[in-house]
Amino acid sequence: MNFLRGVMGGQSAGPQHTEAETIQKLCDRVASSTLLDDRRNAVRALKSLSKKYRLEVGIQAMEHLIHVLQTDRSDSEIIAYALDTLYNIISNDEEEEVEENSTRPSEDLGSQFTEIFIKQPENVTLLLSLLEEFDFHVRWPGVRLLTSLLKQLGPPVQQIVLVSPMGVSRLMDLLADSREIIRNDGVLLLQALTRSNGAIQKIVAFENAFERLLDIITEEGNSDGGIVVEDCLILLQNLLKNNNSNQNFFKEGSYIQRMKPWFEVGDENSGWSAQKVTNLHLMLQLVRVLVSPTNPPGATSSCQKAMFQCGLLQQLCTILMATGIPADILTETINTVSEVIRGCQVNQDYFASVNAPSNPPRPAIVVLLMSMVNERQPFVLRCAVLYCFQCFLYRNQKGQGEIVATLLPSTIDATGNSVSAGQLLCGGLFSTDSLSNWCAAVALAHALQGNATQKEQLLRVQLATSIGNPPVSLLQQCTNILSQGSKIQTRVGLLMLLCTWLSSCPIAVTHFLHNSANVPFLTGQIAENLGEEEQLVQGLCALLLGISIYFNDNSLENYMKEKLKQLIEKRIGKENFIEKLGFISKHELYSRASQKPQPNFPSPEYMIFDHEFTKLVKELEGVITKAIYKSSEEDKKEEEVKKTLEQHDNIVTHYKNMIREQDLQLEELKQQVSTLRCQNEQLQTAVTQHKDQYNLLKVQLGKDNHHQGSHSDGAQVNGMQPEEISRLREEVEELKHLQGCLQSQLAEKDSVIEHLKSSQVSALNEQTSAAASPRDSEQVIELKQELSTLKSQLNSQSLEITRLQAENHELLQRAEVLAKSVPVQGESENVVAAKTTDVEGRLSALLQETKELKNEIKALSEEKTAIKKQLDSSNSTIAILQTEKDKLDVEVTDSKKEQDDLLVLLADQDQKILSLKSKLKDLGHPVEEEDESGDQEDDDDEMDDGDKDQDI
């Protein structure tokens, strides 16, 4: 250890180059010594020098230290010394008093040494592999060194860790380490690793980070925990802020429900340590990260609903109304509740129902508004209350209507025992405090935002200015205060309120223009050349006058659109008017207010613009500029287009309502169908059960009747059974009579069939004879009629047979019921046996008759089948005869044509013979008359033959 003594002596008295030489010797010893103990002692000496001589050790020893990490992994002690030395070189966390002799700032040294270390990405990969060692003396220095690297040069180190195989997973194992110091430093390491890197944030989240961090927070005591809870909350914010994927994963993993116990702080007035305030502040900020207005609307809405369902919103409202809450926690709680209810109707309705624990109870909204208009309250608290009121009214027409209703004459409490929200807003609007004026004006403007109905309702509000004077409208009172030349903040607030009130509300514009002093006041304000402080007021006056032109319905003759434009051109000038209008968007505070909905101002002087008002200016500035330069003809055309669009919108709205009603009807019908299906299934199940019960009872009755024997009911035998038997006999007689009728009908059918057969045979013989007569067609028609008659008779017969079978089946059932009659007591066994024998004999006779009827019905059905077959054969025979008849008709027609042709030939021959005879006579050749007569006779014979053939 002599070299250590030399080092220590050099530190106290030797010059600077002596320490450099000592460090060089130590580095040579680390590089060249073959003994592990010597290398270990040299590294330990470098560690002791690294804090005071950071620059020299870093320049000369870093390469050797990295080599030690690569080659001496088997010795945990030397690895620990090397990691500590590198940490001292790179880190800026040590006290700056040791850096007095340094020629460079510590931040530059740390970043430069970090850049040298990560120049070879294998060094970071080597460090990650060392973190797998369970040895405390290796793992803990490795965690500290990697954390320091990330703090110095975060993005490049993050990229190396990201591409390293299983790099993030190795770091996540640190949260499961049983040694708290490693676990806690692992949280700090993950804080630096996940900062502003979405890819790593997603990997860490899917490595079950949420579960582990929430477990640590619970183990440490939630908000009562120490700095470890704070570190876990900061890491959770890193994972969730501006990361939609992780937010969705956090919500779907039901981790929002686990946040509720964080806010169970109780009502104690003591115990609010600085750490608890910090923890609760971070917890509230974490809730706001999930419901931030900058998140996608769908994600924010789902988180808001989950917070209401698990009771988190209710817990926050409890803190809001509790006593003894520190001011900064109360302010942040108000901001958190604001964003949890913003744009969510269910949460807004719940917040409207919350009451403060006072006597009598007051709505939470009223209590908060009392703080907003109280100038003694802290500025940040008043801003938070205004933000809460704005979020309560955001897309909440129901809430807007409730607030405006508290200003209307019919709802004001005449006794004055309770203060309403509307009265507080009016009180703030006309108080002497300019900040209260501004807050009340902006709050009232939010009650009118996008709600034409409430803009019209607010015109009904009347204010009593002083005793003996008539009341004036709220609109008139605002313009009166505006014209009195109050503070700029008050005038800006009132002008924003008036612009919001008059926009998209022609009735409010008409009321405003009806006061003849308003337009001259506005034109006077715009036309004057005032200082820079008044330019904003001039711009707002120009905006208000432009709104009065653009939304003017020309109902007032003196203030029609065209006349107001002429007034502007005459007194102000169009270019000057547009220039003054542009003062609003060019103001330095305009862009700041347009970024976020929350009114976050460093001091009251900066409270000038409202976020929603900046949206209105952006929307109206362009259209007002166009409206100023438009001619009257263009205005008319635009009005026509507007009317057409309104009609179109009305039609679309009508059809949308129809579709909505049809959708509701469809849903109702679907519900009815599903209900009927369920009922049907239940009925089918019940029917099946009843069938099973019936079959079971039937089997049981059969068994009981088999064992009853001679124990039948004598009273029933003497009572109902003879009547049943007589009725059965009558029915049997009827069946016999019907059977006789059927047999006679069958006999008739048989005779008809025989006649049909004979007629078919005779018709066949006639068809096969030499010639066909016209009677054949008549016979065929008659046969078809007879066939149809037979078919109808057969159908009626089949129906009758079916009916008889049904009656027979019913008789059998009744007979079986009689056979299974229930026994009685009271008669002697002989009498009962005799009667039973008689009944059994009668029943056997009835059964025999029934069996005979069955056989007869069977025979009838067989005969019916045979008749059907005969009818089918006769139909086929008729079809054959009809075909042959058609053939004969064709042959007769052909023979007639041949005869006609022969007659024509014979006539031609006779003509030729006569002409030849006449020629012979002319030549003087003698012609015998006998020949002519003979020829004539031959001709006659031929004519007769032709006639015969024709007859044939």
Secondary structure, DSSP 8 states (H G I E B T S, - for coil): -HHHHHHHHHHHTS-HHHHHHHHHHHHHHHHH--SHHHHHHHHHHHHHHHTTSHHHHHHHHHHHHHHHHHH-TT-HHHHHHHHHHHHHHH---S-GGGGTT-SS-HHHHHHHHHHHHHTSHHHHHHHHHHTT---HHHHHHHHHHHHHHHHHSHHHHHHHHHHSTTHHHHHHGGGG-SSHHHHHHHHHHHHHHHTT-HHHHHHHHHTTHHHHHHHHHHHHTGGG--HHHHHHHHHHHHHHTT-HHHHHHHHHTT-SGGGGGGG---S-SS---HHHHHHHHHHHHHHHHHT-TTS-HHHHHHHHHHHHHTTHHHHHHHHHH-SS--HHHHHHHHHHHHHHHTT-HHHHHHHHH-EESSSS-EEHHHHHHHHHT-TTS-HHHHHHHHHHHHHHHTT-HHHHHHHHHTTSTTTS-TT--S--HHHHHHHHHTSS-HHHHHHHHHHHHHHHTT-HHHHHHHTT-EE--STTS--EEHHHHHHHHHHTT--HHHHHHHHHHHHHHHTT-HHHHHHHHHSTTHHHHHHHHHHS---HHHHHHHHHHHHHHHHHHHT--S-SGGG-HHHHHHHHHHHT-HHHHHHHHTTTTTSHHHHHHTT-SS---SSGGG----HHHHHHHHHHHHHHHHHHH--HHHHHHHHHHHHHHHHHHHHHHHHHHHHHHHHHHHHHHHHHHHHHHHHHHHHHHHHHHHHHHHHHHHHHHHHHHHHHTT---HHHHHHHHHHHHHHHHHHHHHHHHHHHHHHHHHHHHHHHHHHHHHHHHHHHHHHTSSS--THHHHHHHHHHHHHHHHHHHHHHHHHHHHHHHHHHHHHHHHHHHHHT-----SS-HHHHHHHHHHHHHHHHHHHHHHHHHHHHHHHHHHHHHHHHHHHHHHHHHHHHHHHHHHHHHHHHHHHHHHHHHHHHHHHHHHHHHHHHHHHHHHHT----HHHHHHHHHHHHHHHHHHHHHHH-
